[in-house]
Amino acid sequence: MNESYGRDLDLNLLRVFAVVAAAGSVTGAAARLYLTQPAVSAALRRLTAAVGAPLFARRGRGLALTARGERLRAHVEPHLRALVDAALAAPAFDPATTTRTIRLGLSDAADAWLLPALLRRLAVEAPRLRVVSTPVQFRTIGPALASGAIDAAITVADDLPADVHRRTLFVGGFVCVYDPRHARLPRPLTDAAYFAHDHVVVSYNGDLRGIVEDALGRARSVRCSVSSFAGVGAVLDSGPLLATVPVVIAHELRAVRPHLRIAPLPFELPTSPVELLWPAVTDDDDACRYLRDLVAAIAADVAAQA
């Protein structure tokens, strides 16, 4: 292929040749191609020079193909038709038969509420479509999208390049989750009671800081730091610890451990939208668009139940 591209032949000349052969004259071809007659004649001269043999001969007031021209047309026309059909054909995508693999970058919080529901939908609608889940954070989402490592992401993000498209899925707040068998909390939860207890935090930096320290500048008594929300439930079962987590995570924790309790926080924490992010290059990809629509529908259900 590289050798073919490197040869001195303008492939547009083949289109001019095919139209002249069909029209039987330079005048007729020029009208169909919206070119001037001199431009069409010049194109034929260039193609003839590249081929090294006459392609047309005069026949009355028109042109007839030579034997070399007939052979060229026999090879060129099927390929031209195929190229035009490929360029103009409507994309054909069928979820029921697709075997595509879509790579999603998911925040830790998205794993629990999205993947089980997504896989249930795919089992019915697109049983052969596969999903690869990759962990991302707000610090890594930009490079992951730019490099093509993922087709879309579901996370909280700050500033991103202009070629990244964004769709808000929902805006979630935070709540306190605890095990009432170990932690005794007043109702409603007070500021004093909250800060009097030990806490478990989720830290992607491997430290003892969480959303409260970062957003409010207030220190808690952090007994344990974990790297994922997946470990929070087991930690709460172990003793009188409190966890401050997104609302959607709190409901997922209770779905597995119904004995846990959820309490509103005694203070306000800033909220950020959970967004669906994708690079512009996949905007018209039917398989990616299909999966994005599924994600948005699932997120709407989650937001309605939260």
Buried (B, 14 or more C-beta within 10 A) or exposed (E): EEEEEEEEBEEEBBBBBBBBBEBBBBEBBBBEBEBEBEBBBBBBEBBBEEBEEEBBEEEEEBBEBBEBBEEBBEEBBEEBEEEEEEEEEEEEEEBEEBEBEBBBBBBBBBBBBBBEBBEEBBEEEBEEBEBEBEBBBBEBBBEBBEEEBBBBBBBBBEEBEEEBBEBEBBEBBBBBBBBEEEBEBEEEBEEEBBBEBBBBBBBBEEEBBBBBBEBEEEEBEBBBBBEEBBEBBEBBBEBBBBBBBBBBBBBBBBEEBEEBBBBEBBBEBEBEEBBBBBBEEBEEBBBBBBBBEBBBEBBEEBBEEB
